[in-house]
Amino acid sequence: MPQKLQRRRKGTRAPRIRVPNNERALFTVDNHKFVGVIQRLSLTGGSAVLSKRPIPQGTLAEMRLNTVFGKVTAQIEFLHTAADGIPLAQAFRFLQMDDVSCERFSAAAEQMERAGFSDVEEKGNPLGDPASQSLSKLLDGMRRLLAMITPG
């Protein structure tokens, strides 16, 4: 049975996960399919660099994403562009996900978080200051860009 995803209270943001390996998702808007490279994910949404022009904010779509736990299908709403400081990235939020997809997505997100891809800072982290965080995000963005433009 499809379930609506719980909204978090204002001020508490779901942990965000940097998705490794240029994972792709298939998006469908009005029977038109296109691919996007997932940049970040959280339990409430994420961002992707789309192969198509930017999608108007508020557009509803379906997203299919393969995980190590199986295929995840979700209904999403596209949000603003330039997500995560990447001009071509577009944010989206999850609207609905069936029970099986929800279990698979949660398991995959938890595994990526345990593997160190989460943006959550550890308490007492010496690199937790704002300058180090900004530098880490800049380096991460440069690595992603290089991976996208490097052939092979």
C-alpha atoms as a printed R data frame, in Angstrom:
    type eleno elety resid chain resno      x      y       z
1   ATOM     1    CA   MET     A     1  0.000  0.000   0.000
2   ATOM     2    CA   PRO     A     2  1.474  3.375  -0.980
3   ATOM     3    CA   GLN     A     3  2.359  5.619   1.892
4   ATOM     4    CA   LYS     A     4  2.828  9.323   2.160
5   ATOM     5    CA   LEU     A     5  6.207 10.195   3.528
6   ATOM     6    CA   GLN     A     6  6.351 11.911   6.898
7   ATOM     7    CA   ARG     A     7  7.367 15.542   6.926
8   ATOM     8    CA   ARG     A     8  9.950 16.676   9.409
9   ATOM     9    CA   ARG     A     9  9.318 19.678  11.601
10  ATOM    10    CA   LYS     A    10 10.786 22.968  10.509
11  ATOM    11    CA   GLY     A    11 14.348 23.343  11.722
12  ATOM    12    CA   THR     A    12 15.196 19.639  11.723
13  ATOM    13    CA   ARG     A    13 16.574 18.514   8.418
14  ATOM    14    CA   ALA     A    14 16.833 14.889   7.375
15  ATOM    15    CA   PRO     A    15 20.481 13.770   7.111
16  ATOM    16    CA   ARG     A    16 21.693 14.183   3.532
17  ATOM    17    CA   ILE     A    17 23.759 11.557   1.778
18  ATOM    18    CA   ARG     A    18 26.259 12.190  -1.025
19  ATOM    19    CA   VAL     A    19 25.457  9.464  -3.541
20  ATOM    20    CA   PRO     A    20 28.619  7.719  -4.803
21  ATOM    21    CA   ASN     A    21 29.386  6.327  -8.270
22  ATOM    22    CA   ASN     A    22 27.263  8.723 -10.366
23  ATOM    23    CA   GLU     A    23 24.138  6.636  -9.722
24  ATOM    24    CA   ARG     A    24 21.431  7.236 -12.274
25  ATOM    25    CA   ALA     A    25 17.671  7.347 -11.835
26  ATOM    26    CA   LEU     A    26 14.927  7.245 -14.452
27  ATOM    27    CA   PHE     A    27 12.428 10.103 -14.215
28  ATOM    28    CA   THR     A    28  9.047 10.161 -15.964
29  ATOM    29    CA   VAL     A    29  7.041 13.358 -16.501
30  ATOM    30    CA   ASP     A    30  3.849 13.135 -18.579
31  ATOM    31    CA   ASN     A    31  5.000  9.857 -20.210
32  ATOM    32    CA   HIS     A    32  8.373 11.420 -21.166
33  ATOM    33    CA   LYS     A    33 11.334  9.531 -19.699
34  ATOM    34    CA   PHE     A    34 14.769 10.981 -19.007
35  ATOM    35    CA   VAL     A    35 17.799 10.145 -16.895
36  ATOM    36    CA   GLY     A    36 19.295 12.038 -13.994
37  ATOM    37    CA   VAL     A    37 22.514 11.533 -12.030
38  ATOM    38    CA   ILE     A    38 21.644 11.536  -8.335
39  ATOM    39    CA   GLN     A    39 23.757 13.978  -6.316
40  ATOM    40    CA   ARG     A    40 22.253 13.831  -2.832
41  ATOM    41    CA   LEU     A    41 19.478 11.899  -1.113
42  ATOM    42    CA   SER     A    42 17.691 12.079   2.195
43  ATOM    43    CA   LEU     A    43 14.589 10.383   3.546
44  ATOM    44    CA   THR     A    44 12.559 13.375   2.322
45  ATOM    45    CA   GLY     A    45 14.028 14.011  -1.150
46  ATOM    46    CA   GLY     A    46 17.245 14.794  -2.940
47  ATOM    47    CA   SER     A    47 18.825 16.383  -5.991
48  ATOM    48    CA   ALA     A    48 19.873 15.222  -9.440
49  ATOM    49    CA   VAL     A    49 21.600 16.567 -12.533
50  ATOM    50    CA   LEU     A    50 19.017 15.947 -15.247
51  ATOM    51    CA   SER     A    51 19.722 15.009 -18.859
52  ATOM    52    CA   LYS     A    52 16.798 17.208 -19.875
53  ATOM    53    CA   ARG     A    53 16.332 20.934 -19.493
54  ATOM    54    CA   PRO     A    54 15.313 22.096 -16.001
55  ATOM    55    CA   ILE     A    55 11.848 20.929 -15.031
56  ATOM    56    CA   PRO     A    56  9.409 23.631 -13.850
57  ATOM    57    CA   GLN     A    57  9.154 23.862 -10.074
58  ATOM    58    CA   GLY     A    58  6.060 22.027  -8.805
59  ATOM    59    CA   THR     A    59  6.045 19.453 -11.629
60  ATOM    60    CA   LEU     A    60  5.051 15.974 -10.442
61  ATOM    61    CA   ALA     A    61  7.006 12.958 -11.676
62  ATOM    62    CA   GLU     A    62  7.876  9.346 -11.033
63  ATOM    63    CA   MET     A    63 11.420  8.341 -10.125
64  ATOM    64    CA   ARG     A    64 12.896  4.840 -10.453
65  ATOM    65    CA   LEU     A    65 16.203  4.137  -8.753
66  ATOM    66    CA   ASN     A    66 18.087  0.856  -8.543
67  ATOM    67    CA   THR     A    67 19.692  0.124  -5.175
68  ATOM    68    CA   VAL     A    68 21.638 -2.864  -3.861
69  ATOM    69    CA   PHE     A    69 18.385 -3.826  -2.115
70  ATOM    70    CA   GLY     A    70 16.271 -3.668  -5.297
71  ATOM    71    CA   LYS     A    71 14.346 -1.142  -7.376
72  ATOM    72    CA   VAL     A    72 12.812  1.885  -5.642
73  ATOM    73    CA   THR     A    73  9.869  3.703  -7.210
74  ATOM    74    CA   ALA     A    74  8.601  7.013  -5.832
75  ATOM    75    CA   GLN     A    75  6.284  9.845  -6.750
76  ATOM    76    CA   ILE     A    76  8.195 13.127  -6.501
77  ATOM    77    CA   GLU     A    77  7.770 16.855  -6.935
78  ATOM    78    CA   PHE     A    78 10.521 18.864  -8.601
79  ATOM    79    CA   LEU     A    79 11.693 21.890  -6.640
80  ATOM    80    CA   HIS     A    80 14.283 24.618  -7.332
81  ATOM    81    CA   THR     A    81 17.323 24.373  -9.594
82  ATOM    82    CA   ALA     A    82 20.969 24.979  -8.572
83  ATOM    83    CA   ALA     A    83 20.530 22.536  -5.693
84  ATOM    84    CA   ASP     A    84 23.576 21.900  -3.505
85  ATOM    85    CA   GLY     A    85 25.421 24.750  -5.249
86  ATOM    86    CA   ILE     A    86 25.498 22.836  -8.549
87  ATOM    87    CA   PRO     A    87 23.941 24.982 -11.327
88  ATOM    88    CA   LEU     A    88 22.554 21.998 -13.269
89  ATOM    89    CA   ALA     A    89 21.243 20.094 -10.233
90  ATOM    90    CA   GLN     A    90 17.540 20.177  -9.452
91  ATOM    91    CA   ALA     A    91 16.037 19.410  -6.069
92  ATOM    92    CA   PHE     A    92 13.041 17.125  -5.593
93  ATOM    93    CA   ARG     A    93 10.967 15.891  -2.694
94  ATOM    94    CA   PHE     A    94  9.384 12.520  -2.195
95  ATOM    95    CA   LEU     A    95  5.595 12.561  -2.132
96  ATOM    96    CA   GLN     A    96  4.753  8.872  -2.019
97  ATOM    97    CA   MET     A    97  6.511  5.511  -2.021
98  ATOM    98    CA   ASP     A    98  5.093  1.985  -1.753
99  ATOM    99    CA   ASP     A    99  6.000 -0.088   1.316
100 ATOM   100    CA   VAL     A   100  8.584 -2.277  -0.444
101 ATOM   101    CA   SER     A   101 10.310  0.723  -2.059
102 ATOM   102    CA   CYS     A   102 10.286  2.541   1.277
103 ATOM   103    CA   GLU     A   103 12.014 -0.400   3.001
104 ATOM   104    CA   ARG     A   104 14.588 -0.711   0.205
105 ATOM   105    CA   PHE     A   105 15.295  3.021   0.124
106 ATOM   106    CA   SER     A   106 15.661  3.239   3.906
107 ATOM   107    CA   ALA     A   107 18.061  0.274   3.919
108 ATOM   108    CA   ALA     A   108 20.149  1.765   1.087
109 ATOM   109    CA   ALA     A   109 20.256  5.200   2.758
110 ATOM   110    CA   GLU     A   110 21.303  3.633   6.054
111 ATOM   111    CA   GLN     A   111 24.053  1.636   4.331
112 ATOM   112    CA   MET     A   112 25.416  4.753   2.553
113 ATOM   113    CA   GLU     A   113 25.299  6.691   5.821
114 ATOM   114    CA   ARG     A   114 27.253  3.944   7.620
115 ATOM   115    CA   ALA     A   115 29.777  3.963   4.756
116 ATOM   116    CA   GLY     A   116 30.530  7.621   5.499
117 ATOM   117    CA   PHE     A   117 28.573  9.370   2.733
118 ATOM   118    CA   SER     A   118 26.361 11.342   5.134
119 ATOM   119    CA   ASP     A   119 26.642 15.110   5.586
120 ATOM   120    CA   VAL     A   120 26.001 14.683   9.319
121 ATOM   121    CA   GLU     A   121 29.002 15.897  11.282
122 ATOM   122    CA   GLU     A   122 30.335 13.736  14.071
123 ATOM   123    CA   LYS     A   123 30.493 15.433  17.477
124 ATOM   124    CA   GLY     A   124 34.004 16.504  18.273
125 ATOM   125    CA   ASN     A   125 35.075 16.331  14.635
126 ATOM   126    CA   PRO     A   126 38.152 18.557  14.254
127 ATOM   127    CA   LEU     A   127 37.123 19.278  10.655
128 ATOM   128    CA   GLY     A   128 33.654 20.391  11.716
129 ATOM   129    CA   ASP     A   129 34.309 24.112  11.455
130 ATOM   130    CA   PRO     A   130 32.523 26.040   8.662
131 ATOM   131    CA   ALA     A   131 35.676 26.657   6.585
132 ATOM   132    CA   SER     A   132 36.536 22.944   6.519
133 ATOM   133    CA   GLN     A   133 32.941 22.045   5.667
134 ATOM   134    CA   SER     A   134 32.932 24.519   2.780
135 ATOM   135    CA   LEU     A   135 36.243 23.188   1.493
136 ATOM   136    CA   SER     A   136 34.986 19.593   1.725
137 ATOM   137    CA   LYS     A   137 31.832 20.497  -0.223
138 ATOM   138    CA   LEU     A   138 33.878 22.324  -2.862
139 ATOM   139    CA   LEU     A   139 36.228 19.350  -3.288
140 ATOM   140    CA   ASP     A   140 33.283 16.947  -3.439
141 ATOM   141    CA   GLY     A   141 31.632 19.069  -6.132
142 ATOM   142    CA   MET     A   142 34.858 19.225  -8.142
143 ATOM   143    CA   ARG     A   143 35.261 15.432  -7.934
144 ATOM   144    CA   ARG     A   144 31.673 14.928  -9.132
145 ATOM   145    CA   LEU     A   145 32.159 17.344 -12.016
146 ATOM   146    CA   LEU     A   146 35.410 15.661 -13.025
147 ATOM   147    CA   ALA     A   147 33.747 12.235 -12.897
148 ATOM   148    CA   MET     A   148 30.914 13.485 -15.110
149 ATOM   149    CA   ILE     A   149 33.155 14.986 -17.799
150 ATOM   150    CA   THR     A   150 35.900 12.362 -17.810
151 ATOM   151    CA   PRO     A   151 35.304  9.749 -20.542
152 ATOM   152    CA   GLY     A   152 35.263  6.063 -19.694
